[in-house]
């Protein structure tokens, strides 16, 4: 059975177009909720408390490579250290994406999915009161950095200013 969508129908999920007039209103439902974003190929996973979401139309209508940009601003963001199963705070408090590079789908349980085949990224918007990471579980970044310094000859990589490895 096909489900009703904001831009057509599909048999397995609700597909949402950023061009639809209700797109920004739909995103606003997730303010106060959380966003979990990951790239399985690169091994990173972030989760944060959403403070606000804005959608801006490209002011240059002839630019076919950029239609809308979406900015998610966070109250806080954490990165999962999968080896230790611990969450560490991140200094970044916002992320902006070109919506042309992502598809948006309703996943059920009032969750919104976002995926990019180009970037190999997956994200889930959780509504307020939905699944969440408690802020109390997020450790200060200094704790992670201190653990790296405590094992100078270990297998931990040393990260430069921009997250790249330094020799």
N, C-alpha and C positions, 0 to 999 in steps of 0.2 A: 504494500500500500504506500503510495507516495505521500510525502508530507508537504504542507504548504510552506512556501519560503518567501523571502523578501524579493527574490528576483526569478522565481520559477519553481519548478518542483523537481524532486529527486526521490529515488526509492530508498535510500539508506541514511540520509542525514539532511538537515536543513542547510542550504547553501545561502550565504549572505553576501551581497555585493556592497563594497564601500561607496558605490555611486548612489545607492538608495537613500532617500531622504530620511529614513528612520535609523540609518546606521549609527550616527553619533548618539542618538537617543538610546539605542540598544547598548552601546558601550558605557554610557553613563550609569546603567544599572550595576556595573561592576565596580564603581567607585566605592571604597570602603571594603571591598573584597580583596582577593589576592590574585597575582599572576605568577604562574610557574612556567619558566622558559628554559628549554634545553636544546643542546646539539649533541645527539648521541655519538656522532662520528668524532667530535672533538672532545667529548667527555665532560662538558660543563653543564651545570644545572643551577639556576637561580630561582629564588622565590621572594616576593615582596608584597607589602601591604600597599594597595593602590590608593593614592590621595586624589588624583584627578586624571582624566583622559580627555584629550582634545583631538579634533580632526580638522585639518586645514586643507582646503582645495588649493591646487596649484594656481598661482596668479597668472601663469603663462599658459593660456589654453592651447597653444600650438605645440607644447612640449608633450609628446605622446609617451615619453618614458616615465613620467611622474604625474599621477592623477591627484592623489591625496596623501598627506602624511599624517600619521597617528603618533601622538606623543603620550606616553604613560609616565606620570610623575608618581614617585613612591614616597611613603612616609619612612620606610626602611627597606633595604634589600639584603638578602643573604645568599651566599654561595655554599653549595654542599660539597664538603670534602668527602668523597665516596669511600676512601680507604678508612677513614675514622668514623664515618657516619655522624659527622658534626657539621653544623651550620655556622658560618662566619659572616659577620657584617661586611658589606661592600660600601665603598665610598660613593659610588655612582647612585644618583637618586632619580634618574630618568632615562628613558630610551625612546628614540624616534625611529619609525620605520616608514618606508614607502609601501603603501598598501597594495600597490600593483604587484609586488613580489610575494604576497601572501594570499592564501585562501582562508576564508572564515566559515566555520560550520558550527551549528548548534549540536552539542554532544549529548544532550539529555541531562537530567538533574540540574537544569538551569545553568549549565556550563557552556562556555563559548571556546571553540578550538581555533587555533591559528597555526598554519603550517606554510613553510616555504621549501619547495623542492630545490630551488636554486641555492639557498643557504643551508639546507638540511636542518632547519630549525623547527621545533614543535613548541607550542605554548597552549596553556589552558587558563582562561579567565574563570575564577571562582567567584560566585556572588557573595555579598556580605552574609555572614553566618554559615557559609558553605565550608568545605574542607579548608583547613588553614594550618599554617605553621605558626605556633605561638611565639611571639617575640622573645619570651623568656628563654627559649631554646637556642637563640642566636648568640654566639660567643663574640666578644670583641675581636677585631682583626688583629690586634696586637698579640692575642693569645696564639693565633696561627703563626704569625711572624716569629714569635719567641720560640715556638716549638721547632721551627726551621733552623734558627740560630743555635739551638741546643744540640743539634746534630750536624755540625759543619762538614763532616766527612761522609755523611750518609747519602742516601739515594735521592734526597729532596733536591729539586731544581732551585736555582737561585733566580729570582725574577727581577728583571729590570724595571725601570720607571713605567714602561708601557706593557708589562706582562710578558716580555720576551726573555728568553734565556740569555744569560751573559756568560761568557767564557771566563 
